[in-house]
Amino acid sequence: MKVHFIAIGGSVMHQLALALNRKGYLVTGSDDEIFEPARSNLAKAGILPEAEGWFPEKIAASIDAIILGMHAKADNPELLRARELGLKIYSFPEYIYQESQQKTRVVVGGSHGKTTTTSMIMHVLKQSGKAFDYLVGARLEGFDQSVNITDAPVVVCEGDEYPASTLEKRPKFHFLFPHIAILTGIAWDHINVFPTFDFYLEQFVIFINKIEAGGILIYNETDAVLRKLVEDNKRADIRYQPYGVPAHHIQDGVTTVSINDQPTTLQVFGDHNLMNLYAAWYACRELGVDATTFTKAIATFTGAAKRLELLAKNDRTIVYRDFAHAPSKVKATIDAVKQQFPDRQLIALLELHTYSSLNEQFMTEYKGAMDKADSAAVFYSGHALELKRMPPLPKEKVVEGFGKKGLVVLNQKEELVQWLQSQAYQNANLLLMSSGNYDGIDMLTFAKKVTN
């Protein structure tokens, strides 16, 4: 098989290129910019393009498949050449499906918890000695890549609801056709992609209708919006498995959960993670994993990167980093830390970095999200607004939207440093929430400093 990647340098695209190269395919690719770690990873595999840029002369009739990344535009010269030659052009998820038609496909969708739930399933299957392929959106301990394509009988995929490519605007998870589907919850975000809530909901209805006949939908019944969506769109040819928060208790900052009367202590915590775990259990059960095997394996799961990731700790202070940025994710993460450590102060910092979170009209969606934090701040940089070509975001609109008494709003890097240094970290936990980088502040060094 000859496969060419247009925009091979993407974080997930280059991982698929590496996986296909390992499978023995002839892999080539192009990109106009390739950053680390993609550059080193591709170079080590011997498939780093010789020069950056687009080279339509690379596109020949002998290529079996073109895989088109999100970074490529519709007028990309290589894409135009591929269309001229009538080559098969796939978005990333379309190609994953092509490689997985003979496999049992597990797809995890939903507005939040996708990466963690997918990671939990992967971890348990690996600990159980089962062969499987996978696609996940984060670095996971025990796995040296985020995409793997082999001849395994099962593939586990994180199902993204965002557009597949510049040509294919439909959501990625519409192309994966699961036998085992999970929906973790629905919370409207990314208003630049989904301008109305109804349009966003429609994408999940379509996903449910893509489940293979005889398959199963595992869904979070505690989410009222999702529960109604499922009830209003019932299919007679698939099974349904609702889930909520499993039986558990917390003692001295440690959570113990029971699955089919099999108790085990966890290294992760929070109601949202317990629900992710329950969804993972039902998926693994479908794949032949029993409760004893599941609980033994899940006890060693430490979490996906940037999902309540432990940065530093001592006996009096813990610093966590989390990818949370959407309102529902922010609330769930804050609630989890406060529930796990009720006797400690919670210092919470949220960076607004995405298009939606920097939109003045979206601020009211954050109402109450940070209420349980004892000390709370919201930071956003003017640089991020400029890059996204967005108008200034008035501080008072942020305060008004969150509705949190005593909320501090910062939009200068120096202000943020001062606020962090002014907090009392004795008998307190610091929660850093962002999909950005706090305008370049080295939070890992700061975390180590406050826990020394």
C-alpha positions as CSV (number, residue, x, y, z in Angstrom):
1,M,0.0,0.0,0.0
2,K,1.2,3.5,-1.0
3,V,-0.2,6.2,1.3
4,H,0.5,9.9,1.1
5,F,-0.3,12.4,3.9
6,I,-1.2,16.0,3.1
7,A,-0.3,17.8,6.4
8,I,1.7,14.9,7.9
9,G,2.9,17.1,10.8
10,G,-0.3,17.2,12.7
11,S,-0.3,15.7,16.2
12,V,-2.6,12.8,15.3
13,M,-1.8,12.7,11.6
14,H,1.9,12.0,12.1
15,Q,0.9,9.2,14.6
16,L,-1.2,7.5,12.0
17,A,1.7,7.9,9.5
18,L,4.0,6.2,12.0
19,A,1.5,3.4,12.6
20,L,1.1,2.6,8.9
21,N,4.8,2.8,8.4
22,R,5.2,0.1,11.2
23,K,2.5,-1.9,9.4
24,G,4.7,-2.1,6.3
25,Y,3.0,0.5,4.1
26,L,5.0,2.9,1.9
27,V,4.3,6.2,3.6
28,T,5.1,9.7,2.2
29,G,3.9,13.1,3.2
30,S,4.1,16.9,3.1
31,D,3.5,19.9,5.3
32,D,4.4,23.5,5.3
33,E,5.4,23.4,9.0
34,I,6.4,20.5,11.3
35,F,7.0,21.0,15.0
36,E,8.3,18.8,17.8
37,P,7.7,16.1,18.7
38,A,6.3,15.2,15.2
39,R,9.5,16.3,13.5
40,S,11.7,14.0,15.6
41,N,9.2,11.1,15.5
42,L,8.9,11.2,11.7
43,A,12.7,11.6,11.3
44,K,13.4,8.6,13.5
45,A,11.0,6.5,11.4
46,G,12.6,7.7,8.2
47,I,9.5,9.4,6.8
48,L,10.2,13.1,7.5
49,P,9.7,15.1,4.3
50,E,13.0,16.3,2.9
51,A,11.7,19.9,2.7
52,E,8.7,21.8,4.1
53,G,6.1,22.9,1.6
54,W,3.6,21.5,-0.8
55,F,4.9,19.5,-3.8
56,P,2.2,18.4,-6.3
57,E,4.8,16.5,-8.2
58,K,4.8,14.0,-5.3
59,I,1.2,13.0,-6.2
60,A,1.3,10.1,-8.7
61,A,-1.4,7.8,-10.0
62,S,0.3,4.9,-8.2
63,I,-0.7,6.2,-4.7
64,D,-3.4,4.0,-3.2
65,A,-4.7,6.6,-0.7
66,I,-4.4,10.3,0.2
67,I,-5.0,11.1,3.8
68,L,-6.0,14.8,4.3
69,G,-5.3,16.6,7.5
70,M,-7.3,19.5,9.0
71,H,-4.3,21.9,8.5
72,A,-4.6,21.6,4.7
73,K,-6.8,24.1,2.9
74,A,-9.2,23.4,0.0
75,D,-6.8,25.0,-2.5
76,N,-3.8,22.9,-1.4
77,P,-1.8,22.2,-4.6
78,E,-1.2,18.5,-3.6
79,L,-4.9,18.1,-2.9
80,L,-5.8,19.7,-6.3
81,R,-3.4,17.3,-8.1
82,A,-4.9,14.3,-6.2
83,R,-8.4,15.3,-7.3
84,E,-7.3,15.8,-10.8
85,L,-5.9,12.2,-10.9
86,G,-9.0,10.8,-9.3
87,L,-7.2,9.3,-6.3
88,K,-9.0,8.1,-3.2
89,I,-8.9,10.9,-0.7
90,Y,-9.8,10.2,2.9
91,S,-10.1,12.3,6.1
92,F,-8.4,10.9,9.1
93,P,-11.5,9.1,10.5
94,E,-12.6,7.8,7.1
95,Y,-9.2,6.1,6.7
96,I,-9.4,4.7,10.2
97,Y,-12.7,3.1,9.2
98,Q,-11.1,1.7,6.0
99,E,-8.5,0.0,8.1
100,S,-11.0,-1.3,10.6
101,Q,-13.9,-2.7,8.6
102,Q,-13.2,-6.3,9.8
103,K,-12.7,-5.2,13.4
104,T,-15.1,-4.8,16.4
105,R,-15.2,-1.0,16.6
106,V,-15.5,0.8,20.0
107,V,-16.2,4.5,19.7
108,V,-16.3,6.9,22.7
109,G,-18.2,10.1,22.0
110,G,-19.6,13.0,24.1
111,S,-18.7,16.5,25.0
112,H,-16.4,15.6,27.9
113,G,-14.6,12.5,29.2
114,K,-13.8,11.0,25.8
115,T,-10.1,10.8,26.2
116,T,-10.2,9.4,29.8
117,T,-12.9,6.8,29.0
118,T,-11.0,5.7,25.9
119,S,-7.7,5.5,27.9
120,M,-9.4,3.5,30.6
121,I,-10.6,0.9,28.1
122,M,-7.2,0.8,26.5
123,H,-5.5,0.3,29.8
124,V,-7.7,-2.5,30.9
125,L,-7.5,-4.3,27.6
126,K,-3.7,-4.1,27.7
127,Q,-3.6,-5.4,31.3
128,S,-5.9,-8.2,30.2
129,G,-3.6,-9.3,27.4
130,K,-6.1,-8.6,24.6
131,A,-4.9,-7.5,21.2
132,F,-6.4,-4.2,20.0
133,D,-5.8,-1.1,17.8
134,Y,-6.6,2.4,19.1
135,L,-6.9,6.1,18.5
136,V,-6.8,8.4,21.5
137,G,-6.3,12.1,21.9
138,A,-3.6,12.2,24.6
139,R,-0.4,10.7,25.8
140,L,-1.1,7.6,27.9
141,E,1.3,5.8,30.2
142,G,2.2,2.4,28.8
143,F,1.6,3.4,25.2
144,D,4.4,4.8,23.0
145,Q,2.0,6.4,20.5
146,S,-1.6,7.7,20.3
147,V,-2.6,5.7,17.2
148,N,-2.0,2.1,16.4
149,I,-3.2,0.1,13.4
150,T,-2.3,-3.6,13.1
151,D,-4.3,-6.8,12.4
152,A,-5.9,-6.9,15.8
153,P,-9.6,-7.8,16.0
154,V,-10.7,-4.8,18.0
155,V,-10.2,-1.0,17.6
156,V,-10.9,1.5,20.3
157,C,-11.4,5.1,19.1
158,E,-12.0,8.4,20.8
159,G,-14.8,9.9,18.7
160,D,-14.4,13.6,18.0
161,E,-17.5,15.6,17.0
162,Y,-15.6,18.2,15.1
163,P,-15.1,18.4,11.3
164,A,-13.1,15.7,9.6
165,S,-11.2,17.7,7.1
166,T,-11.3,20.8,4.8
167,L,-13.3,18.8,2.3
168,E,-15.4,16.8,4.8
169,K,-17.2,19.1,7.2
170,R,-19.2,16.4,9.0
171,P,-18.0,15.3,12.5
172,K,-15.3,12.8,12.7
173,F,-17.3,10.3,14.8
174,H,-19.9,10.0,12.0
175,F,-17.4,7.9,10.0
176,L,-16.5,5.2,12.5
177,F,-19.7,3.1,12.6
178,P,-19.3,1.5,16.1
179,H,-20.5,-1.8,17.3
180,I,-19.9,-0.6,20.9
181,A,-20.7,3.1,21.3
182,I,-20.4,5.3,24.4
183,L,-21.9,8.8,24.9
184,T,-20.5,10.5,28.0
185,G,-22.7,13.6,28.0
186,I,-23.6,16.6,26.0
187,A,-22.6,20.2,26.8
188,W,-22.6,22.8,24.0
189,D,-19.2,24.3,23.2
190,H,-17.2,25.6,20.2
191,I,-19.9,27.9,19.0
192,N,-17.8,28.8,15.9
193,V,-18.4,25.2,14.7
194,F,-21.9,24.6,16.1
195,P,-23.7,28.0,16.1
196,T,-26.8,26.6,17.8
197,F,-27.5,24.1,20.5
198,D,-30.0,22.2,18.3
199,F,-27.5,21.9,15.5
200,Y,-25.0,20.5,18.1
201,L,-27.6,18.0,19.4
202,E,-28.3,16.8,15.8
203,Q,-24.7,15.5,15.5
204,F,-25.3,13.1,18.3
205,V,-28.6,11.9,16.9
206,I,-26.7,11.1,13.7
207,F,-24.0,9.3,15.6
208,I,-26.6,7.1,17.3
209,N,-28.0,6.2,13.9
210,K,-24.5,5.2,12.8
211,I,-24.2,2.4,15.3
212,E,-24.1,-1.0,13.6
213,A,-27.3,-3.1,13.9
214,G,-27.0,-5.5,16.8
215,G,-24.6,-3.1,18.6
216,I,-24.9,-1.3,21.9
217,L,-25.1,2.3,23.1
218,I,-23.7,2.8,26.6
219,Y,-24.8,6.3,27.8
220,N,-24.7,8.6,30.8
221,E,-28.2,8.6,32.2
222,T,-27.4,11.3,34.7
223,D,-27.1,13.8,31.8
224,A,-30.7,15.0,31.3
225,V,-30.1,16.3,27.8
226,L,-28.4,13.1,26.7
227,R,-31.1,10.9,28.4
228,K,-33.9,12.7,26.5
229,L,-31.9,12.5,23.3
230,V,-31.6,8.8,23.6
231,E,-35.2,8.3,24.6
232,D,-36.4,10.4,21.7
233,N,-34.3,8.5,19.2
234,K,-34.7,4.8,20.2
235,R,-33.7,2.1,17.8
236,A,-35.2,-1.4,17.9
237,D,-32.1,-3.0,16.4
238,I,-29.5,-2.0,19.1
239,R,-29.2,-2.5,22.8
240,Y,-29.0,0.2,25.5
241,Q,-26.9,0.3,28.7
242,P,-27.4,3.4,30.9
243,Y,-24.9,4.2,33.6
244,G,-24.3,6.7,36.4
245,V,-21.9,7.0,39.3
246,P,-21.0,3.5,40.6
247,A,-21.0,2.6,44.3
248,H,-17.9,4.1,46.0
249,H,-16.5,5.8,49.1
250,I,-13.8,8.3,49.8
251,Q,-11.4,8.1,52.8
252,D,-8.2,10.1,53.4
253,G,-8.2,11.3,49.8
254,V,-8.5,7.8,48.3
255,T,-11.5,6.6,46.4
256,T,-12.7,2.9,46.5
257,V,-15.2,1.8,43.9
258,S,-17.2,-1.5,43.6
259,I,-18.0,-3.2,40.2
260,N,-20.2,-6.2,40.5
261,D,-19.3,-6.4,44.3
262,Q,-15.6,-6.4,43.4
263,P,-14.0,-3.5,45.3
264,T,-10.8,-1.7,44.3
265,T,-9.0,1.5,45.2
266,L,-8.3,4.0,42.5
267,Q,-5.6,6.4,41.5
268,V,-8.1,8.8,39.9
269,F,-11.0,10.5,41.5
270,G,-14.2,12.6,41.0
271,D,-17.7,11.7,40.0
272,H,-16.9,12.4,36.4
273,N,-14.0,9.9,36.4
274,L,-16.2,7.4,38.2
275,M,-18.7,7.7,35.5
276,N,-16.0,7.4,32.8
277,L,-14.9,4.2,34.6
278,Y,-18.4,2.8,34.6
279,A,-18.7,3.4,30.9
280,A,-15.3,1.7,30.4
281,W,-16.5,-1.3,32.4
282,Y,-19.6,-1.8,30.2
283,A,-17.5,-1.6,27.1
284,C,-14.8,-4.0,28.4
285,R,-17.6,-6.4,29.5
286,E,-18.8,-6.5,25.9
287,L,-15.3,-7.4,24.9
288,G,-15.1,-10.4,27.2
289,V,-13.5,-8.8,30.3
290,D,-14.9,-10.0,33.7
291,A,-15.4,-7.8,36.8
292,T,-12.4,-9.3,38.7
293,T,-10.0,-8.6,35.8
294,F,-11.4,-5.2,35.2
295,T,-11.1,-4.0,38.8
296,K,-7.6,-5.4,39.1
297,A,-6.5,-3.5,36.0
298,I,-8.3,-0.2,36.6
299,A,-6.6,0.1,40.0
300,T,-3.3,0.8,38.2
301,F,-4.8,3.5,35.9
302,T,-3.1,6.8,36.6
303,G,-5.0,8.9,34.1
304,A,-4.4,10.5,30.7
305,A,-2.1,13.4,30.3
306,K,-3.5,16.8,31.5
307,R,-6.6,15.1,33.0
308,L,-6.3,15.9,36.7
309,E,-2.6,15.2,36.2
310,L,-0.5,15.5,39.4
311,L,2.3,18.0,38.9
312,A,3.7,18.2,42.4
313,K,2.8,17.5,46.0
314,N,3.8,17.4,49.6
315,D,1.9,16.6,52.8
316,R,0.1,20.0,52.8
317,T,-0.3,20.9,49.1
318,I,-1.1,19.2,45.8
319,V,-0.9,20.9,42.4
320,Y,-3.0,19.4,39.6
321,R,-3.1,20.3,35.9
322,D,-6.3,19.7,33.8
323,F,-7.3,20.3,30.2
324,A,-10.7,21.6,31.4
325,H,-11.8,24.7,29.5
326,A,-15.5,24.2,28.6
327,P,-18.0,25.1,31.4
328,S,-19.1,21.6,32.2
329,K,-15.5,20.4,32.4
330,V,-14.4,23.2,34.6
331,K,-17.3,22.6,37.0
332,A,-16.7,18.8,37.1
333,T,-13.0,19.2,37.7
334,I,-13.4,21.7,40.5
335,D,-16.1,19.7,42.1
336,A,-13.9,16.5,42.0
337,V,-11.0,18.1,43.8
338,K,-13.2,19.7,46.4
339,Q,-15.1,16.4,47.0
340,Q,-11.8,14.4,47.3
341,F,-10.2,16.9,49.7
342,P,-13.1,18.6,51.6
343,D,-10.8,19.9,54.4
344,R,-8.4,21.7,52.1
345,Q,-8.7,25.1,50.5
346,L,-9.0,24.9,46.7
347,I,-7.2,27.5,44.6
348,A,-8.5,27.4,41.1
349,L,-7.0,29.1,38.0
350,L,-8.8,28.9,34.6
351,E,-7.2,30.2,31.4
352,L,-9.7,31.1,28.6
353,H,-8.0,30.1,25.4
354,T,-10.5,28.6,22.9
355,Y,-12.6,30.6,20.5
356,S,-15.8,29.9,22.5
357,S,-14.3,30.7,25.9
358,L,-13.0,34.1,24.6
359,N,-16.3,35.1,23.2
360,E,-18.2,37.7,25.3
361,Q,-21.6,36.1,24.4
362,F,-20.5,32.7,25.7
363,M,-19.5,34.0,29.2
364,T,-23.0,33.2,30.7
365,E,-22.4,29.5,30.0
366,Y,-19.8,29.6,32.8
367,K,-22.3,30.7,35.4
368,G,-21.6,28.7,38.7
369,A,-18.7,26.7,37.2
370,M,-16.1,27.9,39.7
371,D,-18.4,28.4,42.7
372,K,-16.8,25.6,44.9
373,A,-13.3,27.1,44.6
374,D,-12.2,29.0,47.7
375,S,-9.9,31.3,45.7
376,A,-10.6,31.6,42.0
377,A,-9.0,33.5,39.1
378,V,-9.7,33.6,35.3
379,F,-6.8,34.5,33.0
380,Y,-6.8,35.3,29.3
381,S,-4.1,37.0,27.2
382,G,-4.4,39.7,24.7
383,H,-2.1,37.7,22.5
384,A,-4.7,34.8,22.3
385,L,-7.4,37.3,21.3
386,E,-5.1,38.8,18.6
387,L,-4.2,35.4,17.1
388,K,-7.9,34.5,16.9
389,R,-8.7,37.9,15.5
390,M,-11.3,38.5,18.2
391,P,-12.4,41.8,19.8
392,P,-11.2,42.7,23.3
393,L,-12.9,40.8,26.2
394,P,-13.9,43.2,29.0
395,K,-13.0,42.0,32.5
396,E,-16.4,43.0,33.8
397,K,-18.2,40.7,31.3
398,V,-16.1,37.8,32.6
399,V,-17.0,38.6,36.2
400,E,-20.7,39.0,35.3
401,G,-20.7,35.7,33.3
402,F,-19.1,33.5,36.0
403,G,-21.2,35.0,38.8
404,K,-18.5,33.9,41.3
405,K,-18.1,36.1,44.4
406,G,-14.5,37.3,44.7
407,L,-13.5,36.1,41.3
408,V,-10.2,37.7,40.1
409,V,-9.9,38.3,36.4
410,L,-6.4,38.8,34.9
411,N,-5.3,39.6,31.3
412,Q,-1.7,40.4,31.8
413,K,1.0,37.8,32.4
414,E,2.6,39.9,35.2
415,E,-0.7,40.1,37.0
416,L,-1.1,36.4,36.9
417,V,2.4,35.8,38.3
418,Q,1.6,38.2,41.2
419,W,-1.7,36.5,41.9
420,L,-0.1,33.0,42.0
421,Q,2.6,34.2,44.3
422,S,0.1,35.9,46.6
423,Q,-1.9,32.7,47.4
424,A,-1.5,30.8,50.7
425,Y,-0.6,27.2,49.7
426,Q,-0.5,25.7,53.2
427,N,-3.2,23.0,53.5
428,A,-4.4,23.9,50.0
429,N,-4.6,22.4,46.5
430,L,-3.9,24.3,43.4
431,L,-5.9,23.4,40.3
432,L,-4.6,24.7,36.9
433,M,-7.1,24.5,34.1
434,S,-6.2,25.3,30.5
435,S,-5.9,24.2,26.9
436,G,-3.2,26.8,26.5
437,N,0.1,27.7,28.2
438,Y,-0.7,30.7,30.4
439,D,1.2,33.0,28.0
440,G,4.4,31.0,28.5
441,I,4.6,30.7,32.3
442,D,6.4,27.6,33.4
443,M,3.7,26.0,35.6
444,L,5.7,22.8,36.3
445,T,8.6,24.8,37.9
446,F,6.1,26.9,39.9
447,A,4.3,23.8,41.1
448,K,7.6,22.3,42.3
449,K,8.4,25.6,44.0
450,V,5.2,25.8,46.1
451,T,5.5,22.1,47.2
452,N,9.2,22.2,48.2
